[in-house]
Amino acid sequence: MKDNKFKYALKEISDVIKFEMWLRFYFASQGSEGDFVVLKVPNEVMEHIKKEYELLYELANELNNKKITPEISQRAVTDFILRKLEGKKFPPAMVPSVLNSKSFEVEVSVFHLWVSAHEDQLDEKVFDFKEWMQLFEAWKRTEKGQNVLSTLHSPGSKASEITQ
């Protein structure tokens, strides 16, 4: 039972990170001076997010029309997870346990590798976040996905050691 709760927390927490990456992938653009990146999510997409991803809408709204840096994104995601999930959806000790786990590191690393490897395909159109998740889960079940997962789950491995 405890393992199922951990897996559910892992999915919910990693989905926040994946969602933020989805937002940046499709809606990040150069700022007016070209020296920074701004997240600009069209109103119709924000309405769709509000309807389909009620919990994640708050994160999208918080980041929308803002200057984005890796530090700003990381802080926003972490604050969101702590504010919305820790102590509310999951017991207080669960969130740090997930964030510090090898399973979380692997899931996020594999997701980043998948996005990088499929960037051209993902860039053909704006896929819905659910479509991204379905494509990612399907890829994880492929031989290539299974190989990447087993390599990353092996002791001492790091995502940077995996090549496309």
C-alpha distance (Angstrom), angle and dihedral (degrees) to the residues before:
residue distance angle dihedral
M1 . . .
K2 3.82 . .
D3 3.82 89.4 .
N4 3.83 90.9 54.8
K5 3.82 91.0 51.6
F6 3.80 90.0 50.5
K7 3.82 91.8 49.2
Y8 3.80 91.0 49.3
A9 3.81 91.3 49.0
L10 3.81 89.9 46.8
K11 3.81 90.5 53.3
E12 3.82 94.7 46.1
I13 3.80 94.3 45.9
S14 3.81 95.5 43.7
D15 3.82 89.5 47.1
V16 3.81 88.7 62.1
I17 3.81 90.1 55.6
K18 3.81 91.8 44.7
F19 3.80 91.2 48.8
E20 3.79 92.2 52.2
M21 3.81 89.7 50.0
W22 3.82 89.7 49.2
L23 3.82 89.1 52.9
R24 3.81 92.2 50.4
F25 3.82 93.0 44.1
Y26 3.79 93.9 57.7
F27 3.77 106.5 22.7
A28 3.80 108.7 33.6
S29 3.80 113.8 108.0
Q30 3.78 138.2 168.8
G31 3.77 115.4 -83.5
S32 3.79 121.8 -118.1
E33 3.80 92.6 -88.1
G34 3.80 91.9 42.4
D35 3.79 92.0 -127.1
F36 3.79 97.6 100.9
V37 3.78 140.6 34.3
V38 3.80 124.9 -115.6
L39 3.79 126.5 -164.9
K40 3.82 108.1 -131.5
V41 3.79 113.0 178.2
P42 3.83 112.6 -176.1
N43 3.81 115.8 -118.2
E44 3.81 93.5 -115.0
V45 3.81 90.2 53.7
M46 3.81 90.6 48.3
E47 3.82 89.0 52.3
H48 3.81 89.9 49.9
I49 3.83 90.7 49.2
K50 3.80 90.6 48.9
K51 3.81 90.6 51.9
E52 3.82 99.2 40.5
Y53 3.81 103.8 29.4
E54 3.78 105.3 31.2
L55 3.81 95.7 168.0
L56 3.80 94.1 45.6
Y57 3.80 92.9 46.5
E58 3.78 90.1 80.0
L59 3.81 90.8 57.8
A60 3.82 91.8 47.1
N61 3.79 90.7 48.4
E62 3.80 91.5 48.4
L63 3.81 92.6 52.6
N64 3.81 99.0 36.5
N65 3.82 115.4 112.9
K66 3.79 90.7 5.1
K67 3.78 132.5 123.0
I68 3.80 107.1 -101.7
T69 3.79 127.6 -150.2
P70 3.79 127.4 162.0
E71 3.81 88.2 -104.4
I72 3.82 93.8 49.9
S73 3.81 91.3 47.9
Q74 3.79 93.3 47.4
R75 3.80 92.6 47.8
A76 3.82 92.5 47.3
V77 3.81 92.6 49.3
T78 3.80 93.9 45.5
D79 3.80 92.8 46.7
F80 3.81 90.3 47.6
I81 3.82 92.5 50.7
L82 3.79 91.9 48.2
R83 3.81 93.6 44.2
K84 3.81 98.7 43.6
L85 3.80 106.1 27.6
E86 3.79 111.1 24.6
G87 3.78 111.3 86.4
K88 3.80 91.7 -4.8
K89 3.78 108.3 60.9
F90 3.83 95.1 10.9
P91 3.80 134.7 28.1
P92 3.83 111.2 -93.0
A93 3.81 94.8 -106.8
M94 3.82 93.1 51.3
V95 3.82 98.6 70.4
P96 3.84 96.4 53.7
S97 3.80 88.9 42.9
V98 3.82 90.4 55.7
L99 3.81 95.3 41.5
N100 3.81 91.1 52.2
S101 3.80 95.9 44.8
K102 3.78 129.2 109.2
S103 3.83 87.5 -131.4
F104 3.81 91.0 60.3
E105 3.80 92.5 46.0
V106 3.81 90.6 50.3
E107 3.82 94.8 45.9
V108 3.80 93.9 50.5
S109 3.81 93.2 42.1
V110 3.80 92.5 49.5
F111 3.79 90.1 48.4
H112 3.81 91.7 52.5
L113 3.81 90.4 47.6
W114 3.80 90.6 49.3
V115 3.82 92.7 50.3
S116 3.82 91.0 48.8
A117 3.79 93.1 47.6
H118 3.82 93.2 47.5
E119 3.79 99.7 36.8
D120 3.82 94.4 120.3
Q121 3.81 92.7 50.5
L122 3.82 92.9 45.0
D123 3.80 90.6 48.2
E124 3.84 93.7 57.3
K125 3.80 90.4 86.2
V126 3.79 139.3 -16.1
F127 3.77 102.6 -81.7
D128 3.79 117.2 -159.2
F129 3.80 114.7 -108.3
K130 3.83 90.0 -112.4
E131 3.81 88.7 54.9
W132 3.80 89.8 52.5
M133 3.78 90.2 52.1
Q134 3.81 92.2 48.1
L135 3.81 91.9 48.6
F136 3.80 91.3 47.1
E137 3.81 94.1 48.5
A138 3.82 90.7 47.5
W139 3.82 90.4 50.4
K140 3.81 91.0 50.1
R141 3.82 87.6 58.9
T142 3.82 92.7 54.1
E143 3.79 122.1 94.2
K144 3.82 90.9 -107.0
G145 3.80 91.3 49.5
Q146 3.79 92.6 47.7
N147 3.81 90.6 49.5
V148 3.80 92.2 51.6
L149 3.81 91.7 46.5
S150 3.80 94.2 49.1
T151 3.81 91.4 46.6
L152 3.80 92.0 51.1
H153 3.80 92.7 44.8
S154 3.80 91.4 54.4
P155 3.82 115.1 102.0
G156 3.78 115.5 -86.8
S157 3.80 96.5 9.4
K158 3.79 122.9 137.3
A159 3.80 130.0 -163.1
S160 3.80 90.7 -120.2
E161 3.81 88.8 64.4
I162 3.82 91.9 62.4
T163 3.78 115.6 90.2
Q164 3.78 126.5 -161.3
